[in-house]
């Protein structure tokens, strides 16, 4: 298994980064959990179908897919040699690109052909044409994104402010704190945030705090106990509650296992 990030962004903050995930014969069968990151993605899966299992629901997928927000981990199963070429997006990017209620994509991998056929057709050509030349893909896809007409209304502008504040504070805030930076009532914030992001502001804020902590842990930057208090968890039981919420298992079970893919992509969350 080979995983690489390419730190490239477009001029309008749609793309967070680009990644390449490759599977060879010696990697198979490959199975891992994928931790939710707070960032949706678009990816072209070259080769036979791969599989995810989330809350016991099985989804087979390949070609150009869109992945919405996930509120807990899922299993990724790969049985065939293949290549995943993808883009991690800014949290509001799916709404801007697809002009759809993003909450309908939560906890799902969906073929873009079924969501936005026009975007699917145009984007697929770029992925397929540049499958073996990632640098050429990056250049052409960035140009494609820079020239797209985006769906940006007054609600998106407010939610962008909320997202920027959450990321700046690494999730260590309360929902009421967001009301100080957006011109929305709490009810409107809840409704519009879920429509544009896919999760409620409360759950998204908790997710960002958790993923930032886990990134530092997987990178071996700081001891876990110190991280728990650094990220404003009251104690270990408070941390374990969020761990079980987003990981669907206890820290005791998780830390006994080895997940090289998680370690690889945690470096640049």
HELIX and SHEET records of a PDB file:
HELIX    1   1 UNK A   25  UNK A   27  5                                   3    
HELIX    2   2 UNK A   93  UNK A   98  1                                   6    
HELIX    3   3 UNK A  102  UNK A  105  5                                   4    
HELIX    4   4 UNK A  112  UNK A  115  1                                   4    
HELIX    5   5 UNK A  117  UNK A  129  1                                  13    
HELIX    6   6 UNK A  134  UNK A  146  1                                  13    
HELIX    7   7 UNK A  154  UNK A  168  1                                  15    
HELIX    8   8 UNK A  175  UNK A  178  1                                   4    
HELIX    9   9 UNK A  186  UNK A  197  1                                  12    
HELIX   10  10 UNK A  201  UNK A  218  1                                  18    
HELIX   11  11 UNK A  224  UNK A  230  1                                   7    
HELIX   12  12 UNK A  236  UNK A  247  1                                  12    
HELIX   13  13 UNK A  251  UNK A  254  1                                   4    
HELIX   14  14 UNK A  260  UNK A  266  1                                   7    
SHEET    1   A 6 UNK A   2  UNK A   6  0                                        
SHEET    2   A 6 UNK A  15  UNK A  23 -1                                        
SHEET    3   A 6 UNK A  82  UNK A  89 -1                                        
SHEET    4   A 6 UNK A  41  UNK A  54 -1                                        
SHEET    5   A 6 UNK A  57  UNK A  67 -1                                        
SHEET    6   A 6 UNK A 109  UNK A 111 -1                                        
SHEET    1   B 6 UNK A   2  UNK A   6  0                                        
SHEET    2   B 6 UNK A  15  UNK A  23 -1                                        
SHEET    3   B 6 UNK A  82  UNK A  89 -1                                        
SHEET    4   B 6 UNK A  41  UNK A  54 -1                                        
SHEET    5   B 6 UNK A  74  UNK A  78 -1                                        
SHEET    6   B 6 UNK A  30  UNK A  34 -1                                        
END                                                                             
